[in-house]
């Protein structure tokens, strides 16, 4: 409520009564706003407790130069419910980018012919020794294999689920975009490390790891 200084003067004298009344009106309005804001804050707090808000934080960015494979050991399982791997790689020769998982901290990686159940671009699930992210890429085009791989914490008795989406090859090329859903064919052991590997030669690129945690 704006102050009207014309009310403060009558025949050149300062009208204290009217000034005091306006300050009382302002104080009443301010107190009312404080109560309203407090109520809104309490309601938002209740909503947060009911729905839950995910927390997304960066863990680390890994940079790779001319490596055949790149291993990433996960942070403490208590700190995440999902892990996001934002990747971009260029191979040294015409090759694809594969992913394998580990349950022993990277000492070994799952590579049997039936380690993973994989669906590519909505197709039926098939078995594989690695999860291939898209198609082969020719380094001459200087276009990376890039996208996001999400790995979800395993529910007891259930297989670990992963979802990858991105592009491999020149923009607009047939088959360049990929959407892959995959399960690690193991219902007893948690995944705690991951390996990105070139199907041939080496690769150069980076992976930014993000941890998603729910209340």
C-alpha positions in Angstrom: 0.0 0.0 0.0 1.8 3.2 -1.1 2.1 6.1 1.3 0.2 9.3 0.3 2.3 12.1 1.7 -0.5 14.5 1.0 -2.3 12.9 4.0 0.6 13.9 6.3 0.1 17.5 6.0 -2.8 19.7 7.0 -2.2 23.5 6.8 1.5 22.7 6.8 1.4 20.5 10.0 2.4 16.9 10.0 -0.6 14.6 10.6 0.8 12.0 12.9 -2.6 10.2 13.4 -3.0 9.5 9.7 0.7 8.5 9.3 0.3 6.0 12.1 -2.8 4.5 10.6 -1.1 3.9 7.2 1.9 2.2 9.0 -0.6 0.0 10.8 -2.3 -0.9 7.5 1.2 -1.7 6.0 2.1 -3.9 9.0 -1.2 -5.7 8.8 -0.7 -6.4 5.1 2.9 -7.6 5.7 1.9 -10.0 8.5 -0.8 -11.4 6.2 1.7 -12.0 3.4 4.0 -13.7 5.9 1.3 -16.1 7.0 0.3 -16.8 3.4 4.0 -17.6 2.4 4.4 -19.8 5.5 1.3 -21.8 4.5 2.5 -22.2 1.0 5.9 -23.3 2.2 4.3 -25.9 4.5 2.1 -27.2 1.6 5.1 -27.5 -0.7 7.0 -29.3 2.0 4.1 -31.8 2.4 4.0 -32.2 -1.4 7.7 -32.9 -1.5 7.4 -35.6 1.2 4.6 -37.2 -0.6 5.9 -37.2 -4.2 9.7 -37.0 -3.7 12.1 -35.0 -5.9 15.0 -36.7 -7.6 18.5 -35.3 -7.1 20.8 -35.4 -10.1 24.5 -34.7 -9.5 27.6 -35.1 -11.6 30.1 -37.8 -10.4 33.0 -37.5 -12.8 33.9 -36.9 -16.4 36.3 -39.4 -18.0 38.3 -38.5 -21.1 39.8 -41.3 -23.3 42.5 -41.0 -26.0 43.3 -43.9 -28.3 42.1 -46.6 -25.9 40.7 -50.0 -26.9 38.4 -50.0 -23.8 37.5 -47.6 -21.0 36.4 -48.9 -17.6 34.3 -47.0 -15.0 33.9 -48.2 -11.5 30.6 -47.0 -9.9 30.3 -44.8 -6.8 28.9 -46.3 -3.6 25.6 -48.0 -4.3 24.1 -46.1 -1.4 24.5 -42.8 -3.3 22.5 -43.6 -6.5 19.3 -45.2 -7.8 20.2 -44.6 -11.5 23.4 -43.8 -13.3 23.5 -41.8 -16.5 26.5 -42.1 -18.8 26.6 -39.2 -21.3 29.1 -40.5 -23.9 30.7 -39.4 -27.1 33.3 -41.5 -28.9 35.1 -41.5 -32.3 36.8 -44.8 -33.2 40.3 -45.0 -34.8 38.9 -47.2 -37.6 35.4 -48.3 -38.9 33.9 -49.8 -35.7 31.0 -49.8 -33.3 30.9 -48.9 -29.6 30.0 -51.8 -27.2 29.2 -51.9 -23.5 29.8 -54.7 -21.0 29.1 -54.8 -17.3 30.9 -56.2 -14.2 29.8 -57.3 -10.8 33.3 -57.6 -9.3 34.4 -53.9 -9.5 35.9 -54.2 -13.0 38.1 -57.3 -12.3 36.2 -59.0 -15.1 33.4 -58.2 -17.5 30.4 -60.2 -18.7 31.2 -61.4 -22.2 29.5 -64.8 -22.7 27.2 -65.2 -25.7 24.2 -65.0 -23.4 25.3 -62.2 -21.0 22.6 -59.7 -22.2 19.1 -59.7 -23.5 18.9 -56.8 -26.0 16.1 -55.0 -27.9 17.1 -52.6 -30.7 14.7 -49.9 -31.8 11.7 -51.7 -30.5 12.5 -55.1 -31.8 12.3 -58.4 -30.0 14.9 -59.3 -27.4 18.0 -61.4 -28.4 21.0 -62.6 -26.6 24.4 -61.0 -26.9 28.0 -60.9 -25.5 27.9 -57.1 -25.4 25.4 -54.2 -25.8 26.1 -52.5 -29.1 25.3 -48.8 -29.2 24.1 -48.2 -32.7 26.0 -49.2 -35.9 29.6 -48.9 -37.0 31.1 -45.5 -37.6 33.7 -44.5 -40.1 36.2 -42.1 -38.4 36.8 -40.3 -41.7 33.4 -38.7 -41.3 34.5 -37.3 -37.9 31.0 -38.0 -36.5 30.9 -39.6 -33.1 28.8 -42.3 -31.5 27.1 -40.3 -28.8 24.1 -40.4 -26.5 23.0 -41.4 -23.0 23.1 -44.8 -21.3 21.0 -45.2 -18.2 21.6 -48.0 -15.8 19.0 -48.7 -13.1 19.8 -50.2 -9.7 18.8 -53.8 -9.6 15.7 -54.8 -7.8 16.4 -58.0 -5.7 15.6 -61.1 -7.8 15.3 -59.1 -11.0 17.8 -58.5 -13.8 19.7 -55.1 -14.1 18.0 -52.9 -16.7 19.7 -50.5 -19.0 18.4 -48.1 -21.6 20.6 -46.3 -24.2 19.6 -43.8 -26.9 21.7 -41.7 -29.3 23.1 -41.5 -32.8 25.9 -43.4 -34.6 27.1 -42.0 -37.9 26.2 -39.0 -40.0 23.0 -37.1 -39.0 20.1 -38.3 -41.1 21.7 -41.4 -42.3 19.6 -44.5 -42.3 19.9 -46.4 -39.0 22.0 -43.7 -37.4 19.6 -43.1 -34.4 19.3 -45.9 -31.9 17.1 -46.8 -28.9 18.3 -49.8 -27.0 16.8 -51.6 -24.0 18.8 -54.3 -22.4 19.0 -56.6 -19.4 22.0 -58.1 -17.8 21.1 -61.7 -17.6 21.8 -62.1 -13.9 19.2 -61.9 -11.1 21.6 -62.4 -8.2 24.5 -59.9 -8.6 24.6 -56.1 -8.8 26.4 -54.2 -11.5 29.2 -52.1 -10.0 31.4 -51.3 -13.1 31.0 -50.8 -16.8 33.2 -51.0 -19.8 32.9 -49.0 -23.1 34.9 -50.7 -25.8 35.5 -50.3 -29.5 34.6 -53.3 -31.6 37.9 -52.8 -33.5 40.9 -50.6 -33.0 40.8 -47.9 -30.4 38.6 -44.9 -29.6 38.9 -41.3 -28.4 36.1 -39.5 -26.5 34.6 -38.8 -23.1 31.9 -40.0 -20.6 30.3 -37.8 -18.1 28.7 -39.8 -15.2 25.6 -38.5 -13.5 24.1 -40.1 -10.4 20.3 -39.9 -9.9 19.1 -40.4 -6.3 15.4 -40.6 -5.1 14.3 -39.7 -1.6 
